[in-house]
Amino acid sequence: MDHAARPWRSVLYIPGSNPRALEKAKTLPVDAIIFDLEDAVAPDEKANARDLLAQTLAEGGYGPRAQLVRINALDTEWGEADLDAVAAARPQAILLPKVDRDADVEALADRLEARAETAQTRIWAMMETCEGILNAVTIARAPRMQGLVLGTNDLAKELRCGFRADRLPMMMALQTCLLAARAAGIACVDGVYNAFKDEDGLRDECRQGRALGMDGKTLIHPAQVDVANACFAPTEAEVDLSRRQIAAFEEAQAKGRGVAVLDGKIVENLHVETARATLAKAQAIWELEST
């Protein structure tokens, strides 16, 4: 699978304290799982959750699904213990909550660097504070960074903004994170949709996120997976157009021309790059779903 095209359509939060949910996640058609030791786990369950999750990760069984572990912040009483517990399982990635600045990521990167078992572990940052949004560019370029995750609930709380279907009050924050991620060449995944039984509302927000440029959406319930997977995947029409754009451009080049015309529209090299990225994403999704 092309790493750059790796799908992040559906990124499902799973409580690290819930054995049944941890087991069920092995069968869900999600692109990635966030094993959560932070918000989804009550304070008096933190220790049990980290032990259960460490054992679960060591046992494996999650196939091609990308695996992220959201630990508690390192400045809390649980953060260091979370990292200690899951490190032995060689986690693919650590999701750090409430990142305010690149120094927060660097502190985690230093801890990962000091352990042989986390030599390949990547870092994702929760973008859920005003300070974090304003520092998105430097956070995205910090060591070991693989992606940004929008924490829209916490962000809305800090902004004191209202919840609207068009998400206009937080549009600047969403686009700032996208700009930072694209400039750094990393992924950017949209925030959760809270009304997990509202399929139409979820679909609308997924479509908006994809139109903005998001790679996928974080989810709070398995019932949301199919909608996210469909919305963030190239459509048959997009795949067909991409193939025809590439063919038309290659034919034009063979005739010594630098541009082509397809369906009454100019096709230049930049369109071909986008078309090839679309086909690579479609191929990566096929490979993931065929595994």
C-alpha positions as CSV (number, residue, x, y, z in Angstrom):
1,M,0.0,0.0,0.0
2,D,1.3,3.5,-0.9
3,H,2.0,5.1,2.5
4,A,1.0,8.6,1.1
5,A,-2.4,7.2,0.0
6,R,-3.0,5.3,3.2
7,P,-6.8,5.7,4.0
8,W,-7.9,7.5,7.1
9,R,-11.6,7.7,6.2
10,S,-12.9,6.2,9.5
11,V,-11.0,6.7,12.8
12,L,-13.0,5.1,15.6
13,Y,-12.5,5.9,19.3
14,I,-12.5,2.7,21.5
15,P,-12.4,3.0,25.3
16,G,-9.3,1.3,26.6
17,S,-11.4,0.1,29.6
18,N,-14.0,-1.8,27.6
19,P,-13.0,-5.5,26.8
20,R,-16.0,-6.1,24.7
21,A,-15.4,-3.0,22.5
22,L,-11.7,-3.8,22.2
23,E,-12.6,-7.2,20.9
24,K,-15.4,-6.0,18.5
25,A,-13.0,-3.5,17.0
26,K,-11.1,-6.4,15.4
27,T,-14.0,-7.0,13.1
28,L,-15.1,-3.5,12.2
29,P,-14.3,-2.1,8.7
30,V,-12.5,0.9,10.0
31,D,-9.3,2.4,8.6
32,A,-7.9,3.3,12.1
33,I,-8.6,2.9,15.8
34,I,-7.9,5.3,18.6
35,F,-7.6,3.2,21.8
36,D,-8.5,5.8,24.3
37,L,-7.1,6.1,27.8
38,E,-8.1,9.7,28.3
39,D,-11.6,11.1,28.0
40,A,-13.3,7.7,27.6
41,V,-11.9,6.4,30.9
42,A,-13.0,7.5,34.3
43,P,-10.2,8.5,36.8
44,D,-10.7,5.4,39.0
45,E,-10.4,3.1,35.9
46,K,-7.2,4.6,34.5
47,A,-4.9,2.0,35.9
48,N,-7.0,-1.0,34.9
49,A,-7.6,0.4,31.5
50,R,-3.9,0.9,30.7
51,D,-3.1,-2.7,31.8
52,L,-5.9,-4.1,29.8
53,L,-4.9,-2.1,26.7
54,A,-1.3,-3.0,27.0
55,Q,-2.2,-6.7,27.1
56,T,-4.7,-6.3,24.2
57,L,-2.2,-4.5,22.0
58,A,0.5,-7.2,22.7
59,E,-2.0,-9.9,21.7
60,G,-2.8,-8.1,18.4
61,G,-5.5,-9.2,16.0
62,Y,-6.3,-5.9,14.5
63,G,-5.1,-6.7,11.0
64,P,-4.4,-3.8,8.7
65,R,-6.2,-1.2,10.8
66,A,-4.0,1.6,11.9
67,Q,-3.6,1.7,15.7
68,L,-3.3,4.9,17.7
69,V,-3.2,5.1,21.5
70,R,-4.5,8.3,23.1
71,I,-2.7,8.6,26.4
72,N,-3.4,11.2,29.1
73,A,-1.3,14.3,28.8
74,L,2.2,14.0,30.2
75,D,1.6,16.7,32.8
76,T,-1.2,14.7,34.4
77,E,-0.8,12.0,37.0
78,W,-1.6,9.3,34.5
79,G,0.4,10.3,31.3
80,E,3.8,8.8,32.1
81,A,2.2,5.6,33.5
82,D,0.1,5.2,30.3
83,L,3.3,5.5,28.1
84,D,5.1,3.0,30.3
85,A,2.3,0.5,30.1
86,V,1.8,0.6,26.3
87,A,5.4,1.0,25.2
88,A,6.2,-2.7,25.5
89,A,3.5,-3.5,22.9
90,R,5.4,-1.3,20.3
91,P,2.5,1.0,19.6
92,Q,2.2,2.2,16.0
93,A,1.3,5.7,17.1
94,I,0.6,7.8,20.3
95,L,-2.1,10.4,20.1
96,L,-1.2,13.3,22.5
97,P,-4.2,15.3,23.9
98,K,-4.5,19.0,24.3
99,V,-1.3,19.9,22.4
100,D,-0.6,23.6,22.8
101,R,2.8,23.9,21.2
102,D,5.5,21.9,19.4
103,A,7.4,21.5,22.7
104,D,4.6,19.2,23.9
105,V,5.3,16.9,20.9
106,E,9.0,17.2,21.4
107,A,8.7,16.1,25.0
108,L,6.9,12.9,23.9
109,A,9.3,12.4,21.0
110,D,12.2,12.5,23.5
111,R,10.5,9.8,25.6
112,L,9.9,7.6,22.6
113,E,13.5,8.0,21.4
114,A,14.8,6.8,24.8
115,R,13.0,3.4,24.4
116,A,14.1,0.7,21.9
117,E,10.5,-0.6,21.7
118,T,9.1,2.7,20.5
119,A,11.8,3.5,17.9
120,Q,9.2,3.4,15.1
121,T,6.3,4.9,17.0
122,R,4.8,8.0,15.4
123,I,2.9,10.9,17.0
124,W,-0.5,12.4,16.4
125,A,-1.7,15.6,18.1
126,M,-5.1,16.5,19.3
127,M,-5.9,20.0,18.1
128,E,-8.5,21.1,20.7
129,T,-7.2,24.3,22.3
130,C,-7.0,27.8,21.0
131,E,-3.3,28.0,21.6
132,G,-2.8,24.7,19.8
133,I,-4.7,26.0,16.7
134,L,-2.6,29.2,16.7
135,N,0.6,27.0,16.8
136,A,-0.6,24.5,14.3
137,V,2.2,25.0,11.8
138,T,5.0,24.3,14.2
139,I,3.1,21.5,15.8
140,A,2.6,19.8,12.5
141,R,6.4,20.0,11.8
142,A,7.4,18.6,15.2
143,P,9.4,15.3,15.4
144,R,7.7,12.0,14.6
145,M,4.4,13.7,13.6
146,Q,2.1,11.7,11.4
147,G,-1.2,13.5,11.8
148,L,-3.5,16.0,13.4
149,V,-6.9,15.1,15.0
150,L,-9.5,17.9,15.5
151,G,-11.0,17.9,18.9
152,T,-14.0,20.0,18.0
153,N,-15.9,19.5,21.3
154,D,-13.1,20.8,23.5
155,L,-12.3,23.5,20.9
156,A,-15.9,24.7,20.9
157,K,-15.8,24.9,24.7
158,E,-12.7,27.1,24.6
159,L,-14.0,29.2,21.8
160,R,-17.4,29.5,23.6
161,C,-19.0,29.2,20.2
162,G,-22.3,27.7,19.3
163,F,-22.9,24.4,17.5
164,R,-24.2,25.0,14.0
165,A,-24.7,22.6,11.1
166,D,-22.4,24.6,8.9
167,R,-19.7,24.8,11.6
168,L,-19.0,28.4,10.6
169,P,-17.9,29.4,14.2
170,M,-14.9,27.1,14.0
171,M,-14.2,27.1,10.3
172,M,-11.0,29.2,10.7
173,A,-9.7,26.6,13.2
174,L,-10.5,23.7,10.8
175,Q,-8.8,25.3,7.9
176,T,-5.8,26.4,9.9
177,C,-5.1,22.8,10.9
178,L,-5.6,21.6,7.3
179,L,-3.2,24.2,6.0
180,A,-0.6,23.2,8.7
181,A,-1.0,19.5,7.9
182,R,-0.7,19.9,4.2
183,A,2.3,22.2,4.5
184,A,4.0,19.5,6.7
185,G,2.9,16.6,4.5
186,I,0.9,14.8,7.3
187,A,-2.7,13.7,7.7
188,C,-5.6,15.7,9.1
189,V,-8.7,14.0,10.5
190,D,-11.9,15.8,11.3
191,G,-13.6,16.0,14.7
192,V,-16.5,13.8,15.9
193,Y,-20.2,14.1,15.1
194,N,-21.9,13.8,18.4
195,A,-25.4,12.7,17.3
196,F,-24.4,9.1,16.4
197,K,-28.0,8.1,15.5
198,D,-28.3,11.0,13.0
199,E,-27.0,9.4,9.9
200,D,-28.1,12.3,7.6
201,G,-26.4,14.9,9.8
202,L,-23.2,12.8,9.9
203,R,-23.2,12.4,6.1
204,D,-23.6,16.1,5.6
205,E,-20.7,16.9,8.0
206,C,-18.5,14.2,6.4
207,R,-19.2,15.7,3.0
208,Q,-18.3,19.1,4.3
209,G,-15.1,17.7,5.8
210,R,-14.1,16.1,2.6
211,A,-14.8,19.2,0.6
212,L,-12.5,21.1,3.0
213,G,-9.8,18.6,2.4
214,M,-9.9,16.4,5.5
215,D,-8.5,12.9,5.2
216,G,-11.3,11.3,7.2
217,K,-13.4,11.6,10.4
218,T,-13.1,10.5,14.0
219,L,-16.1,8.5,15.1
220,I,-17.6,7.7,18.4
221,H,-19.8,4.7,17.4
222,P,-19.5,1.8,15.0
223,A,-22.8,2.8,13.4
224,Q,-21.0,5.8,11.9
225,V,-18.3,3.8,10.1
226,D,-20.1,3.0,6.8
227,V,-21.1,6.6,6.2
228,A,-17.6,7.9,6.8
229,N,-16.0,5.2,4.7
230,A,-18.3,6.1,1.8
231,C,-18.0,9.8,2.1
232,F,-14.2,9.9,2.2
233,A,-13.6,7.4,-0.6
234,P,-13.3,8.3,-4.2
235,T,-16.5,7.8,-6.1
236,E,-16.8,5.7,-9.2
237,A,-17.3,8.9,-11.2
238,E,-14.1,10.4,-9.7
239,V,-12.1,7.3,-10.5
240,D,-13.4,7.2,-14.1
241,L,-12.7,10.9,-14.6
242,S,-9.2,10.5,-13.2
243,R,-8.4,7.7,-15.6
244,R,-9.7,9.7,-18.5
245,Q,-7.8,12.8,-17.5
246,I,-4.5,10.8,-17.3
247,A,-5.2,9.1,-20.7
248,A,-6.0,12.5,-22.3
249,F,-3.0,14.2,-20.9
250,E,-0.6,11.3,-22.0
251,E,-2.1,11.4,-25.5
252,A,-1.6,15.2,-25.7
253,Q,2.0,14.8,-24.5
254,A,2.7,12.1,-27.2
255,K,1.6,14.7,-29.7
256,G,4.0,17.3,-28.2
257,R,1.3,19.3,-26.4
258,G,1.6,20.4,-22.7
259,V,-2.2,20.5,-22.0
260,A,-5.2,18.4,-23.0
261,V,-8.9,19.1,-23.4
262,L,-11.4,16.6,-21.8
263,D,-15.2,17.2,-21.6
264,G,-14.6,20.8,-22.7
265,K,-12.1,21.5,-19.8
266,I,-8.4,22.0,-19.8
267,V,-6.3,19.2,-18.3
268,E,-2.8,20.2,-17.1
269,N,-0.1,18.5,-15.2
270,L,-1.6,19.6,-11.8
271,H,-4.9,17.9,-12.7
272,V,-3.0,14.7,-13.6
273,E,-1.2,14.8,-10.2
274,T,-4.6,15.0,-8.5
275,A,-6.0,12.2,-10.7
276,R,-3.1,9.9,-9.9
277,A,-3.5,10.6,-6.2
278,T,-7.2,9.7,-6.5
279,L,-6.4,6.4,-8.2
280,A,-3.7,5.7,-5.5
281,K,-6.3,6.3,-2.8
282,A,-8.8,4.1,-4.4
283,Q,-6.2,1.3,-4.8
284,A,-5.1,1.7,-1.2
285,I,-8.8,1.4,0.0
286,W,-9.2,-1.7,-2.1
287,E,-6.1,-3.3,-0.7
288,L,-7.2,-2.4,2.9
289,E,-10.6,-3.9,2.4
290,S,-9.2,-7.0,0.7
291,T,-6.9,-7.9,3.6
